[in-house]
Amino acid sequence: MVKLNILAGGDIAFIASYLFDSVGQTLTLIQQNPSGQNPSWIERSVVNPSVLYAVNEVEAGAVQSFTIFDNGTLSGAISSISTGGNGPAHVFASPDGEVSAMNFGGGNGVIVTMQNNGSIFGTSTPITFPVVGSSGVSHPHETIQVDNELLVPDLGGDTIWRLVPDQSGTFSIGGEITQPTGSGPRHAAVFDNFLVTVHELSSTITSQLIPPLGQNSSDLISNLSIVPVDQAALPGASFAAAEVLIPPPNQVFNSTLVYASNRNTGTGIDTRGDSIAVLSLASDGTLQIVNQFFTGLQQVRGMQFGGPDNRFLVASGVVGNGGVMVFERVGQGDQFVQVANNTDIPNLTSFVWV
């Protein structure tokens, strides 16, 4: 029997706690934990797994910390710090102990050192991104870590910024990796030095090698649309790619697969819901779509793998009444079946398995 807790954030004033029972195939809402407004992205501390971080995606953006209890519920906010800008849409907790949050609406962000075993926010280093490209705005969306660098996709700037630490550990912009003009890089993942990026404005996914620091471009190995062929011409549809995940291969699912969520933000709605594109990632970095899994959800913004062998995927839509769904990977990991659903809260945006 597998019973696991799931925490979920969204455009609400609380963080939801769920209990997932894989044998009974149930997903039960057990608590609504009060938080600041719009905890749209949540992340677990790497150095102290009993600590959770959550952004407040509002005009005066902030990040909060919480204690995760053994039953999957949360304490009240332990600590809070300003992100120095508008609309932080993502928070990242590094293995080195820093926490970073980038302001999608402000073109800036912060990297924060942590105290008290990761629960108390300490010194904050502000980062402001230049305006590059033709859009005239900077929209930093996410932070991921590669070795000692932090990479920040900038949806407005069509680039991925490279933040590097100096000898004191203070981060600053050390370069960039330019992306296709007008593509709108949103989220990225790295596997074997291949950078895989989903682009919101073009609804594409690309792969490329991470270039040496100081070299600001790298040829694209793959550049594919992730919109299902039979939805591309759907009247009134408008697609905006959202999330990309590359779970590490394991003994059960031993292929390197990439999962990218489509969001149909238009008026022409497919009754099957929006899809998650499943792609193979070859040893040379080539991507190939192997399946389009229709979720029954509308506009999946965030999703997360969890459970033994990363067997389960939890997701929700930001519109509609689909609630939270848990799917199980089957076959080679390129297929899914729905195993649980809870509609108590119709729309959520990010998840953490605990």
Order of alpha helices (4+ residues) and beta strands (2+ residues): beta-beta-beta-beta-beta-beta-beta-beta-beta-beta-beta-beta-beta-beta-beta-beta-beta-beta-beta-alpha-beta-beta-beta-beta-beta-beta-beta-beta-beta
